[in-house]
Amino acid sequence: MSMDSRSPIEAPLDRPSLAALIRGGADRTEVNRHQVDRMNLSPVLDDDRGSDLSLTLRACAEGVRA
């Protein structure tokens, strides 16, 4: 059976897999951090949103693994 983006999850996601998915997001954010930095997501423009988001995602992945 082929799964597409609209298909329901058929099995629960285990902790190592969830942590790997979050780390993947952190890696992509780190690679593209300069593009994220240019987004003005709040009234304060601090030019490090990409780095902040990447670090936050890494901390989330570590929390899931623990």
Secondary structure, DSSP 8 states (H G I E B T S, - for coil): ----TTS---S---HHHHHHHHHHHHHHHHHTHHHHHT---SS---S-HHHHHHHHHHHHHHHHH-
